[in-house]
Amino acid sequence: MDDDLYLRQTPYSDPGRLDTRGLPREPRRLAAMVRGLIIHRGEGGLLGYTIPEERLHHDAESRYVTEILRILRERGDGPLTEERAPEGRFVGTCRDFSLLLCSLLRATGTPARPRCGFATYLADGWYEDHWVTEYRAPDGSWRLADAQVHAGYDVPFDPMDVGRDAFVVAGDAWRACRAGRADPMGFGLSGVDGLRGLWFVWGNVVRDLAAVNGVELLPWDGWGPEFLGRAPLTEDDLEAADAVGLQRFHEGSRLSVPAEITSYSPYLGDRRVTLRAPSSPPA
């Protein structure tokens, strides 16, 4: 059942009319392909490239894979399987690496889903806000792949099999914080004061649950002041997050994504957004 669900494209992961006949089928090669198409908007220095402000501010607002592919076509007419110079890439975030890899895996026959949580390998002593891709391996297990660190990062593991202690999915991070096994003030964005704490973990729980239900939000999407730490989490908020596993939305759930959300964009400011409806609801 999970394989059927996670082979199905969502409005966010759907690559549109992309011709997949020339794409590799092996997940490792697809991750390398994604790494050659996207530059993280914080990676300009790593790759010796000064990212134009327009791209820095606007590319990562692309909510759907069709938009990512459109931008890539505008910046180069070579095949997507060829690694691009930085100026020919999409300027994104970890969510974009995760979603594009998920899209290509689904399109070539591998069940996959983006996961939102926290990485221990991006900042020393810190659980950094991050997204990866979870995919079905040939042996039937689910593995975590990080296309962003597929090349150019010194990590002590195979980026196609990230350990569950190296990347902690948001629900596991929440339970550790609630049980007193982890300090919630060590979770968030290490380089930004104030973007940390239990409310931040809660927001990632919501986004991760949304992603496994086919609503792959932007990292700054939400629909209330609690998503910004501007209002305390209510008892209903806490209880709803406490109940989260890898599960489907329940009708009327406190954590279900409404049709209209707010994008709390770091560069463009708050904007109301109406999400595309799926052609058919997740099973």
C-alpha positions in Angstrom: 0.0 0.0 0.0 2.8 2.4 0.9 4.6 1.7 -2.3 1.5 2.5 -4.4 1.0 5.7 -2.5 4.6 6.9 -2.7 4.9 6.1 -6.3 2.1 8.5 -7.0 3.1 12.1 -7.9 1.5 14.9 -5.9 0.7 18.4 -7.3 4.1 19.4 -5.8 6.3 16.6 -7.1 4.6 16.1 -10.5 7.3 16.8 -13.1 4.7 17.5 -15.8 5.7 16.6 -19.3 9.3 15.7 -18.4 10.6 13.0 -20.7 12.0 10.4 -18.3 13.2 8.0 -20.9 16.8 9.2 -20.7 17.0 9.4 -16.9 18.9 6.9 -14.8 16.8 4.5 -12.6 19.4 4.0 -9.8 18.7 6.3 -6.8 22.4 7.2 -6.3 22.7 8.4 -9.9 19.4 10.4 -9.6 20.8 12.0 -6.4 24.0 13.0 -8.2 21.9 14.4 -11.0 19.9 16.6 -8.5 23.1 17.8 -6.9 24.2 19.0 -10.3 21.0 20.9 -11.0 20.5 22.8 -7.7 22.7 25.1 -5.6 21.6 25.8 -2.1 21.2 29.5 -1.6 23.7 29.4 1.2 26.3 27.6 -0.9 27.6 30.5 -3.1 30.8 30.7 -1.2 31.3 26.9 -1.2 31.1 26.9 -5.0 32.8 30.3 -5.6 29.7 31.9 -7.1 28.0 35.1 -6.2 24.3 34.3 -6.4 22.3 37.2 -8.0 19.8 38.7 -5.6 16.8 38.0 -7.8 17.6 34.3 -7.7 18.4 34.3 -4.1 15.1 35.8 -3.2 12.8 34.2 -5.7 13.9 30.7 -6.8 13.1 28.9 -3.6 9.6 30.3 -3.6 8.9 27.8 -6.4 6.4 25.5 -4.7 6.1 22.9 -7.5 8.6 20.8 -9.4 7.1 22.0 -12.7 8.3 25.5 -11.7 11.8 24.2 -10.8 12.1 22.5 -14.1 10.8 25.6 -16.0 13.6 27.7 -14.4 16.2 25.1 -15.2 15.1 25.1 -18.8 15.4 28.9 -18.9 19.0 28.7 -17.7 20.3 26.0 -20.0 19.2 23.8 -22.9 21.5 20.8 -22.1 20.1 17.5 -20.7 19.2 17.5 -17.1 21.6 14.5 -16.6 24.6 16.8 -17.1 26.1 18.7 -14.2 25.7 22.4 -14.6 27.9 25.3 -13.7 26.4 27.3 -10.7 25.0 30.0 -12.9 22.9 27.4 -14.7 21.4 25.9 -11.6 18.2 26.5 -9.6 18.9 28.4 -6.4 17.0 26.5 -3.7 16.9 25.1 -0.2 17.2 21.6 1.3 13.5 21.2 0.6 14.1 21.6 -3.1 16.8 19.0 -3.2 14.5 16.7 -1.3 11.4 17.3 -3.5 13.2 17.1 -6.9 14.9 13.8 -5.9 11.5 12.5 -4.7 9.9 13.5 -8.0 12.5 11.8 -10.1 12.5 8.6 -8.0 8.7 8.3 -8.3 8.9 9.0 -12.0 11.5 6.2 -12.5 9.7 3.6 -10.4 11.1 4.0 -6.8 8.6 4.9 -4.0 9.8 8.0 -2.2 8.7 10.9 0.1 10.3 14.0 1.4 11.0 14.1 5.1 11.3 17.2 7.3 13.4 17.2 10.5 16.8 18.0 11.8 20.4 17.2 10.7 23.2 16.7 13.2 25.9 17.0 10.5 25.5 20.6 9.2 26.4 22.5 12.4 28.5 21.2 15.3 26.5 20.4 18.4 23.2 21.4 16.8 20.1 19.9 15.3 19.8 21.9 12.1 16.5 22.4 10.3 16.7 20.2 7.2 14.9 18.1 4.6 16.0 14.8 3.0 14.3 12.2 0.8 13.2 8.8 2.1 13.1 6.1 -0.5 12.4 2.4 -0.8 15.6 0.4 -1.2 15.7 -2.8 -3.2 15.8 -4.9 0.0 12.4 -3.3 1.0 13.7 -1.0 3.7 13.1 2.7 3.8 16.4 4.7 3.6 17.2 8.4 3.9 19.0 10.2 1.1 20.5 13.7 1.3 21.1 14.9 -2.3 22.4 18.3 -1.0 25.5 16.6 0.6 25.9 14.1 -2.2 29.1 16.0 -3.2 31.1 18.9 -1.8 30.4 18.1 1.9 32.6 16.1 4.2 30.2 13.8 5.9 31.1 10.5 7.7 28.4 8.4 6.0 26.9 7.4 2.7 24.5 10.2 1.7 22.2 7.6 0.2 21.8 5.9 3.6 21.8 8.6 6.3 21.5 7.2 9.8 18.4 7.9 11.8 20.6 9.5 14.5 22.3 11.8 11.9 19.0 13.0 10.5 16.2 13.0 13.0 12.7 13.1 11.5 10.6 15.8 13.2 8.3 13.4 15.0 11.2 11.7 16.7 12.7 15.1 17.6 9.4 16.1 19.1 9.2 13.0 21.2 12.8 13.4 22.4 12.1 17.0 23.5 8.8 16.2 25.2 10.4 13.3 27.1 13.3 15.5 28.3 15.9 13.5 26.3 16.8 16.5 24.2 16.9 20.3 24.7 14.4 21.9 22.3 16.6 25.0 22.3 19.2 23.0 20.3 16.8 22.6 17.4 16.2 25.1 14.7 18.4 27.4 12.5 21.8 27.7 14.1 22.7 31.0 12.4 19.5 32.9 13.3 18.7 34.0 16.8 15.2 33.2 17.8 14.5 30.5 15.3 14.8 27.6 17.7 12.9 25.9 20.4 9.8 23.6 20.9 7.6 25.8 18.7 10.1 25.3 15.8 10.1 21.5 16.3 6.3 21.6 16.3 6.3 23.4 13.0 8.5 20.8 11.5 6.2 18.0 12.8 3.4 19.6 10.9 5.4 20.0 7.7 6.7 16.4 7.9 3.2 15.0 8.5 2.0 17.1 5.5 4.9 15.8 3.3 4.1 12.1 4.0 0.5 12.9 3.1 1.3 14.4 -0.2 1.4 18.1 0.7 5.1 19.1 0.4 5.1 22.6 1.9 7.8 25.2 1.7 10.0 25.4 4.8 8.4 28.7 5.9 4.7 27.8 5.3 2.2 27.9 8.1 -1.2 29.2 9.0 -0.9 30.9 12.4 1.3 32.8 14.8 2.4 29.6 16.5 4.4 28.8 13.3 6.6 31.8 14.1 6.8 31.4 17.8 4.6 34.5 18.2 1.9 32.6 20.1 2.3 29.9 22.7 1.5 26.3 21.7 -1.9 25.3 23.1 -2.8 22.1 24.8 -4.5 21.0 21.6 -1.3 21.7 19.6 0.8 19.7 22.1 -1.6 16.8 22.2 -1.9 16.6 18.4 1.9 16.6 17.9 2.3 14.0 20.7 0.0 11.6 18.7 1.9 11.9 15.4 3.7 8.9 13.9 4.0 8.2 10.2 0.3 8.4 9.8 -2.4 9.8 7.6 -4.3 13.0 8.3 -7.5 12.6 10.2 -10.5 14.7 9.1 -10.5 17.9 11.1 -7.1 17.2 12.6 -5.4 20.2 14.3 -2.4 19.5 12.0 -4.2 19.1 8.7 -3.1 21.6 6.0 -5.9 24.1 5.1 -6.5 25.1 1.5 -5.1 28.5 2.1 -1.9 29.0 4.0 0.6 31.8 4.8 4.0 31.8 3.3 6.2 33.5 5.9 8.9 34.1 3.3 12.3 35.3 4.7 12.8 37.6 1.7 9.4 38.4 0.3 7.4 38.8 3.5 4.1 37.2 4.5 1.8 36.2 1.6 -1.5 34.3 1.5 -1.3 31.3 -0.8 -4.0 29.0 -2.1 -2.6 25.5 -2.6 -3.2 23.3 -5.6 -5.7 20.6 -4.9 -4.7 17.0 -5.7 -6.5 15.3 -8.6 -7.4 12.6 -6.1 -6.8 12.5 -2.3 -4.1 10.3 -0.8 -5.4 6.8 0.0 
